[in-house]
Amino acid sequence: TLSTLRFADRVKAIKTVAIVNETPTERLIRELREENARLMQMIQSGGSMLGAISNLSQEERSEEEEDLKKQLEQNAREMEEMKKSWEQRLKEEASKAQSTNLEATKLKEK
């Protein structure tokens, strides 16, 4: 019928886009892992961020390698922090607050 043909014509115009269901935390963890892999590759190859490793002195190379390792460690810490549930974070903050309160009361006693 004519209405079926109209429906078929409208359906042809529909564009679908597949997306990955991923939370912002999962996306950040994935991006950090990718960056860590890239940094590890740069460290292992002895490469430079600028691609000019041959122009760098030995001291500059070691400094750059240290910077890359620090950035890699920071990314790993951030990934571990992101993996923690909010309950774990709440417990950690509560224990920090409790220890701070204990220290404050000890100082007042003196």
Protein Blocks (a to p, Z undefined) as FASTA:
>chain_A
ZZlmmmmmmmmmpccdddddddfklmmmmmmmmmmmmmmmmmmnopafkopmmlpcfklm
mmmmmmmmmmmmmmmmmmmmmmpcfklmmmmmmmmmmmmmmmmmmmmmZZ
